[in-house]
Amino acid sequence: MTLTEAIEQLLQGTALNREQARTVMDQVMAGEATSAQIAGLLIALRARGETVEEMTGFVESMRAHATPLEVPPGSIDTCGTGGDRAGTFNISTAAALVAAGAGIPVAKHGNRAASSRCGSADVLEALGVDITLDADGVRRCIEVAGMGFCFAPTFHPAMRHAGPARRELAVRTVFNVLGPLANPGRVKKQALGVGAPSLAPLMIRVLKDLGHERALVFYGEDGLDELTTTGPSRVFQLRNGKIDDLELDPRDLGLGRARPDELKGGTPAENAALLRQVLNGDTGPRRDVVLLNAAAAILAAGRAEDWPQAMDVARESLDSGRAAQVLSRLIETSRTASPSGGGQGGGA
């Protein structure tokens, strides 16, 4: 199927099947499509709404064109979609460090900020992590520190072919949500926050079709693309091939209700300082929301059977100092693994 044929089919109201979607994305990733064709495809998809089969095929193509990364068995990712425009500090990045402190290998996929002031790449760079490592460097970080950062532009170079069309369109497209599904390490366990409620049931089914063993996809009912502590969250869980959904109230886990302003972040340097405060033992709303999201990662990894047990594992990781040690080792290892032998971050 050519791109033109795909656009025509979509405009007629017929979705692409998984194989067609993979074939079409292969053409985009190989640089065989013009910007106009890519833009036409993206708008046709958005106008009708992307299906599970289409997204699964697209992700399979992105993975096939990605730089491969070898990760330990049982590795997880906590990359979310972003897009909630809530301006919180980097909750999923902090949760990844706590999960790693609990002994779970983490291949954290991420990028610089798109709709926020500070993405995962921005805050890790501000903390002193070299975010530009290649596959060998990231693998080394996971082995030594328990966590490595997969900078999306490094591992998905073929995405550059879609860049001009995306920039010219300047609207949300399917690419905004494919990234968290396309971890270069092909992890089989994942905790994934989404910025739009309609995405959650879609993305958990994509993860199932991609062969994930365990996964949680969630959103805060306050609009956060995280598990929130300002109120309930909606959680879709994949386990043993079955998908369940539930409403999660932080009060049921002994956490107090937070005000939205208590979860706010700022610049990369400010968010780095807030993250360090949580790792170094500060209590309060920021710690609570990190614990809750770390518990999701711990459940996704299969290191706990229920939410209370997962919360206990997360608390132990923080209170023992092991989560903070992961960050220290990650900074040091990323710098020594860098070809230049020095990090790009200016510690915070």
Phi, psi and omega in degrees: 000132177273165178299319180299318178296322179295316180298316179299317179298316179296319180294335176277358175093010181254126181289158173280146171276177186300315182293319178298317180298317179297317180297317180294316180292328175303320180294321177295312183294334181273359180077022183266001182246146176280163177300322179296318178295317180297316179298318178298318178298313183296319180290320178298320178295313183293322182298323181267335183096124183289143179261168177300315181297318180297313182294322179296315178296320178298315181295320178301321177292315179301318178297320181295331181264359180279158171289121185292146179229126177273124180235156179295154174302143178083007180294149179235168173228149176238023181291132177248178183279337189067196176088003180276345178056028182274343177071029178285166172288176190279081187293313184291331176291317176298319179297324178297319179295321179293318177299318178296324177296338177273006176092012180264123178293131184240124171252089187278114179268139180185182185209180173286168182299140173249299181255357180246181179274343188206108176273178181298321178296321182295315183288322178295321176297318178294332178283345179110006179278137171280111186271359188262016186293150174276185185300319179296320180294317179294317178301318178298319179298318179296319181295317187270315186264339185095353181209141174228155180249124179260100181286117189309314180298331179289320187265347179234061183298332181292343178295343180300334181292334179269349185304308182302316180296319180296317180294321181290324178290316178056033174229164178296134175229178181301333180297334180295338182246353179285327184308308181297342180270350190246043177304128184294340176276358179052046180301151181252004180223137189203144169242120193226117176267141182239148184271354179224128183306325183295340182283333189299306180294332178292311187287328178293326177288325175297315179299321177298314181293334178281354176095018178296143178277317179216145177197151171233131174238133190207166173207151175279141179288355171271001179103354180291147172268041178217170163289129186257159173246008175275350182177199181286163173232158175255131185234129172250124186239131174255123179205133180055037177077002181245147179249126175237158174226151183209160171262128183248118177255123183300335180294333178291344179252015176082014180260142178281160175285132179261157169273146180306323182292340180284349179253004183291150173241202181202234179285168176306318180295319179293318179293325176298318179295318179297319180296317178298321180300317178297314181295331183269009170110002177299142177253167179123193187301323181292317176300315183301314183289329175292316178302316182297316181285328173294323178299323177297317179295321180294320175295317180299327180282348182080019180271000176210155183262341180210174185295315179301318179295319179296323177296320178297318179297318180296316179299318180297320178298317179288309188291333179281347183087001183292326178296318177296323178294326177300315180298315180300315180292324180296316178300309183295314183292321180296325180288320180284334179278345181291139178304330181276347180076010180214148181278164178262348184275159175246090193328155182225000000 
